[in-house]
Amino acid sequence: MSTTGLAPQECAITVLGGPTTVIDIGGLRIVSDPTFDAAGPHGYLTKTAGPAVDEDAVGPVDLVLVSHEAHPDNLDERGRAFAYAAPLVLTGPLSAERLGRPVIGLSPWTSYTLPRRDGGGDLTVLAVPAVHGPEDGERDADGNINCEVTGFVLSAQGLPTVYLSGDNASIRAVAEISRRIPDIDAAVLHAGAARVPAKFDGRPLSLDGRGAAAAAAVLGADTVVPAHYDGWAHFSEGLSEIELAFHEAGLSSVLRVAAHGTWVQLPR
């Protein structure tokens, strides 16, 4: 694990391991799904590797996005502490209720606006739907499959529009997002085909490689950054399967893979 600070970027994304992603955009530093614990057991899940960069190296942040807090592979103990120390945390309504104040919950298709630090106006964070399992999976008392999960779309004038999928397995949800927001430039897709044998006959709870390639095609994004495909034992696919799926779909040119903690630059 590196403790060297992540230098500020004008417009870039880096994955730290697992789902944890840092987005520098509009002079803001945004972190999604912070997980900073060392490897080890987390209830029925097992973490196999810590992040490439620790929370001290990430430094001050302006916003933390939490797709869901129900599972430790998306918000572990040190990740929670990191989120609570941030000036602003956005998540879904049920997750916000469980995390408590001052976390803000956004229902799908509602947004939050915060001022950019580069003097360019505001950045809008739009909450979008996600389905954490197969479409025909049994729904819980709140109408969710597995649990509430929220994706996000970041947009601002003069900057690329960025979609963060969260633990979504639904191409139907991606199609609806693309229909409503047809100009997505970059996407961070959770693509490790997470599986838990006791849930939904062991079917994927997040996108597999082929699903990620299909999502990329539907979105039409020029840049796709894969995340949440390593660091935990319940992922059934890794980077090689993702790369193969994009190759077979003829979409290798949009897939951007970099070592964890290394920046992927986004075109302005």
C-alpha positions in Angstrom: 0.0 0.0 0.0 1.3 3.4 -1.0 1.2 6.3 1.4 2.4 8.8 -1.2 -0.2 11.5 -1.7 -2.4 11.4 -4.8 -1.5 14.6 -6.7 -4.5 16.7 -7.7 -5.6 16.3 -11.3 -7.6 18.5 -13.6 -9.9 15.8 -14.8 -9.0 12.2 -14.1 -10.1 8.9 -12.4 -8.2 6.3 -10.5 -9.4 3.0 -8.9 -7.7 2.2 -5.6 -8.9 -1.4 -5.4 -12.3 -3.0 -5.0 -14.9 -0.4 -5.7 -13.0 2.6 -4.3 -12.6 5.2 -7.0 -11.2 8.8 -6.8 -12.5 11.3 -9.3 -10.8 14.7 -9.7 -13.1 17.0 -11.6 -13.9 20.7 -11.5 -11.3 21.3 -8.8 -13.1 18.8 -6.6 -11.9 15.5 -5.2 -14.7 12.9 -5.1 -14.3 9.4 -3.6 -16.9 6.6 -4.3 -17.4 3.6 -2.1 -14.4 4.0 0.3 -12.9 0.7 1.5 -9.6 1.1 3.3 -9.4 -2.0 5.6 -6.6 -4.5 5.3 -7.2 -7.9 3.9 -9.2 -10.2 6.2 -12.7 -11.6 6.9 -15.7 -9.3 7.0 -18.6 -11.5 8.1 -19.6 -13.8 5.2 -17.2 -11.9 2.8 -13.4 -12.1 2.7 -11.2 -9.2 1.6 -8.1 -10.5 -0.2 -6.2 -7.3 -0.6 -6.1 -3.8 0.8 -6.2 -0.6 -1.3 -3.3 0.6 -3.4 -3.5 3.9 -1.7 -4.6 4.5 1.9 -6.9 7.2 3.2 -4.1 9.5 4.3 -2.7 9.5 0.8 -6.1 10.4 -0.7 -6.0 13.5 1.4 -8.9 16.0 1.9 -12.0 15.3 -0.2 -15.0 17.4 -1.1 -17.6 14.6 -1.5 -18.0 10.9 -0.8 -20.5 8.8 -2.7 -21.8 5.6 -1.2 -23.6 3.3 -3.5 -24.8 1.3 -0.5 -23.7 0.7 3.1 -25.3 -2.8 3.5 -22.2 -4.7 2.4 -18.7 -4.3 3.7 -17.1 -4.7 0.3 -18.6 -1.2 -0.5 -18.1 0.5 2.8 -15.8 -1.2 5.3 -14.9 0.1 8.8 -12.1 2.5 7.8 -14.2 3.5 4.8 -17.0 4.5 7.1 -14.6 6.6 9.2 -13.3 8.2 6.1 -16.9 9.0 4.9 -17.9 10.5 8.3 -14.9 12.8 8.2 -15.8 14.1 4.7 -17.7 17.4 4.4 -20.5 15.9 2.3 -21.7 12.3 1.8 -24.4 11.3 -0.7 -26.1 8.0 -0.9 -29.6 6.4 -1.3 -32.4 7.3 1.2 -32.3 4.0 3.1 -28.5 4.0 3.4 -28.7 7.6 4.6 -31.2 6.7 7.2 -29.0 3.9 8.5 -25.7 5.9 8.4 -27.4 8.9 10.1 -26.8 12.6 9.9 -25.2 14.5 8.2 -25.3 11.9 5.3 -27.8 13.0 2.6 -30.0 10.5 0.8 -31.0 10.9 -2.8 -33.8 9.0 -4.4 -33.3 8.0 -8.1 -33.5 10.9 -10.5 -33.0 13.5 -7.8 -29.9 15.6 -7.6 -27.6 17.6 -5.4 -25.5 20.6 -6.6 -22.2 21.8 -5.1 -19.9 24.6 -6.2 -16.8 23.7 -8.2 -13.4 24.8 -6.9 -12.1 25.8 -10.3 -14.5 28.7 -10.6 -16.5 27.1 -13.4 -19.9 27.1 -11.7 -21.6 24.1 -10.1 -21.3 20.3 -10.3 -24.5 18.3 -10.3 -24.7 14.9 -8.8 -27.7 12.9 -10.0 -28.7 9.7 -8.3 -29.7 6.9 -10.8 -31.1 3.4 -10.4 -29.1 0.3 -9.8 -30.2 -3.3 -9.4 -28.0 -5.5 -7.2 -28.8 -8.9 -8.7 -30.8 -10.6 -11.5 -33.9 -8.8 -12.7 -36.2 -11.6 -11.6 -34.7 -11.8 -8.1 -37.0 -11.7 -5.1 -37.5 -8.1 -3.8 -37.3 -7.1 -0.2 -39.8 -5.2 1.8 -38.5 -2.0 0.3 -38.9 -3.2 -3.3 -35.2 -3.7 -3.8 -33.3 -6.8 -5.2 -30.7 -7.7 -2.5 -30.6 -4.2 -1.1 -30.9 -0.6 -2.1 -28.1 0.5 -4.4 -27.6 3.9 -6.0 -25.6 4.9 -9.0 -24.5 8.5 -9.7 -24.0 10.7 -12.7 -21.7 13.7 -12.4 -22.1 16.6 -14.8 -21.1 20.2 -15.2 -20.7 22.7 -18.0 -17.5 22.2 -19.9 -16.6 18.9 -18.2 -17.2 15.3 -19.2 -20.3 13.6 -17.8 -19.3 10.7 -15.6 -21.5 7.7 -14.7 -20.7 5.6 -11.6 -22.6 2.3 -11.7 -22.4 1.1 -8.1 -23.1 -2.6 -7.8 -25.6 -2.8 -10.7 -26.3 -5.9 -12.7 -29.1 -4.6 -14.8 -28.6 -3.6 -18.5 -32.3 -2.4 -18.3 -31.3 0.2 -15.7 -28.3 1.2 -17.8 -30.6 1.6 -20.9 -32.9 3.9 -18.9 -30.0 6.0 -17.7 -28.7 6.3 -21.2 -32.1 7.2 -22.5 -32.5 10.0 -20.0 -28.8 11.1 -20.2 -27.7 10.5 -23.8 -24.3 12.3 -23.5 -22.4 10.2 -20.9 -18.7 10.6 -21.7 -17.1 8.2 -19.1 -18.3 5.4 -17.0 -16.9 3.6 -14.0 -18.5 0.1 -14.1 -18.4 -2.4 -11.2 -17.7 -5.5 -13.2 -16.4 -8.4 -11.1 -19.6 -10.6 -11.4 -19.9 -10.8 -7.6 -21.6 -14.0 -6.6 -22.7 -15.4 -3.2 -23.9 -19.0 -3.5 -26.8 -18.5 -1.1 -28.3 -15.6 -3.1 -30.3 -15.9 -6.3 -28.9 -19.4 -7.2 -25.4 -17.9 -7.2 -26.2 -15.7 -10.2 -24.2 -12.4 -10.5 -25.0 -9.6 -8.2 -23.0 -7.1 -10.3 -22.0 -6.9 -14.0 -19.8 -9.6 -15.5 -17.4 -8.8 -18.4 -20.0 -9.3 -21.1 -22.6 -7.2 -19.2 -20.0 -4.4 -18.7 -19.3 -4.5 -22.5 -23.0 -4.4 -23.2 -23.4 -1.5 -20.8 -20.6 0.4 -22.5 -22.2 -0.1 -25.9 -25.6 1.1 -24.6 -24.0 4.2 -22.9 -21.8 5.1 -25.9 -19.1 6.3 -23.5 -15.7 7.0 -24.9 -14.0 6.0 -21.7 -14.9 3.0 -19.5 -13.0 2.4 -16.3 -13.6 -1.0 -14.7 -13.7 -1.3 -10.9 -14.8 -3.8 -8.2 -13.3 -6.8 -9.9 -10.6 -7.7 -7.4 -9.7 -7.4 -3.7 -12.6 -9.7 -2.5 -13.1 -13.4 -2.7 -16.6 -13.4 -4.0 -15.7 -11.9 -7.4 -16.1 -14.6 -10.1 -14.4 -12.6 -12.9 -11.3 -10.5 -13.0 -9.6 -8.1 -15.3 -8.7 -10.8 -17.9 -12.4 -11.7 -18.4 -13.4 -8.0 -18.7 -10.7 -7.3 -21.3 -11.7 -10.4 -23.3 -15.4 -9.4 -23.2 -14.6 -5.9 -24.5 -12.3 -7.4 -27.2 -15.0 -9.8 -28.4 -17.5 -6.9 -28.5 -15.1 -4.7 -30.5 -14.9 -2.2 -27.7 -11.3 -2.5 -26.5 -10.7 1.1 -27.6 -13.0 2.5 -24.9 -11.7 0.3 -22.0 -9.2 2.2 -19.9 -7.2 0.0 -17.5 -4.5 1.3 -15.3 -2.7 0.0 -12.2 -4.6 0.8 -9.0 -3.7 4.2 -7.8 -2.7 5.4 -11.3 -4.7 8.1 -13.0 -6.8 7.7 -16.1 -7.1 11.1 -17.7 -10.4 12.3 -19.1 -10.7 14.6 -22.1 -12.0 18.0 -21.3 
